[in-house]
Amino acid sequence: MGNAVNDKESQVSYLKNRFNMFMEVLDTIDPESTDVEDIDRLISMLDDLELKYEVFKKDWEKADQEEK
């Protein structure tokens, strides 16, 4: 996933794929054996996803302004 994602469709697809990856990780976690590091990793994944969304959102707002 190291390629640049420039158009809105690709960006939304990227976010969906990352969210699905997060959900897969979440589904594989055993609640009985989960430790603090596992929870920290999940939080980190969500933080990364949110950061990427914010970057894409700025791109979309910029594109909307350029269309006007």
Residue pairs with C-beta under 8 A, 6 or more apart in sequence:
1 14
1 17
5 11
5 14
5 56
6 59
8 56
8 59
8 60
8 63
11 56
11 59
11 60
12 56
14 52
14 56
15 49
15 52
15 53
15 56
18 45
18 48
18 49
18 52
19 49
21 45
22 42
22 45
22 46
22 49
25 41
25 42
25 45
26 42
29 38
29 42
